[in-house]
């Protein structure tokens, strides 16, 4: 599967939508700031030098668009890079650019094990001293880093590399090439539930929160139409602000309460008791009270026909949908 970061860097950051008032600020400054955020994200994650596309390489510190194209061209003509030092063979990539970008470019399975880590080549000497102090081969130590936990980082501090740098090297040797991004979970949609017509009240489904508003949260349950969990249905307690319970991207369990196919509206609940009103409770509330039968009402005093009852939750759902 393609790394999502490799695809996201191809999108103009401002096109994603970064705020309600993004068009009211200086566009040059906004663009510059957003480009910096994207570059920081790419550098924090790191890039596989032998698989990265030109748009992804262009976001690496010290590379840029023209050098990214030159790296890809060199790779296509000469095969995969065996070590970071091979970058110096790329046309127009000099020592200064190499110093800036080398630590962010990874080469898994290369001739130098440290090339697969975030340790910068200029700090390889310190890394090797640490390995020697552990009395193990570098590849063996990176596969089983238990010995590193007993190392005193202050032993390797010198005039070039301070304590924070040494600690970073130790952390990288302990978990080489680790991906700093948290795991990403997606909702598992129910089989056979692909359209709003497939929904039935009472169904328990998994979905992803797509938007949170003052009146509730919208949830994608895989039927091409988001359902609404009204604020009154978010929890088994009073909820003042829906953001206290959910946020966009959360994977949640919901139960279908109401389905209005003609209006393309779906009412959901996250309450443990299923929320909403049962058919039995609706029948009970629709029964006439004693002494209020039709024969005791005169035509002149009869009230106008009441609108179709939707229940408390249904009314809230309709009101919220109007605000959407």
Phi, psi and omega in degrees: 000137180295138177297125181304326181297325180295332179272322182295328182292346179278350183264135173299121185308321182293339181286340181288330183094101187247006179164155184296330186249025185296336180274355181263357181253170179299117186292327179293314180293321178298314180299318180296318180294318181293321177299321178295322179295316179297316180298318178298320180295316180296316181292327179292323181280321184091159186229134175284113186298331185267357179232345186293142176280167179299317178300324179287316179298328181295339180273355180282138181304129177088357183261286182083175186297311185292318179292326178298316178296322180294322179295315180295319178298315179298318180295320180292326183276329187243358181090179183300151176287132179272334180206166178296329181299334179295343177299330181291350177273351180287136180302132176072005177261100184267182182302323182292314178296321179299317180298324181285322190260339190303320183291344182261354182255128184251147174229085177296136177075018180278186181287335179248114182304326182291343178293344179271000182250179177268006177291128181287144180308327181291346179255009180299326180299316179295317180299320181290326176296320178296318180297317180297322180294334179277347178070031180226163173289148184302312181296321179295318181294320180291334178279329180224087189274018184301327181294334183294333184292342180265359183279136176269111184298333182295341179293341187247010178282134175219192184291339180266324186238116181277180183299317179301320180294317180297320178296322177296320179295317178299317180296322180288322178294329180288323178225073185296135176068018182295146178268117183287352183283140177292157179295146183250120182254138177243158180287147175259107182285149182290138177294138177081000178247089185242350184219156180302332180290343179278349184279143175226141176305136180101345179297135175259120186229163174250141181208175180244131178291124181258333181200148179235126180237177182296332184264358179153197183231141176262136186232130176275117180247015173088021181242020177066016176208119181293143174264159180252127168260103181297153182305329180285350183247010183281333183203170179275021178217173179291132179240120179276317182234118180304333180295344176289336186256315184224165173217162180302133181100344179294141173263123187229159173263130180227156175242138180286128179254312181219145177229121178243092185296313181303322181267358179059046182236140182231125176259129183235163175220151174247007178289147181291332181274004178095343176063178176066190180249143177276159177303325180295319182291328179291321178296322181295320182284342181270352180289139180289148178281154180304138177084001182244035180285164185298327185291343179269357181261135176268147181304327184287335183254357181295139180282156179300157180301129181282149177294158181302132182287135178245355183085165182298316181290321179298320179296318179295321179297313180298319180295318181292321180296327178294330181279341186299000000 
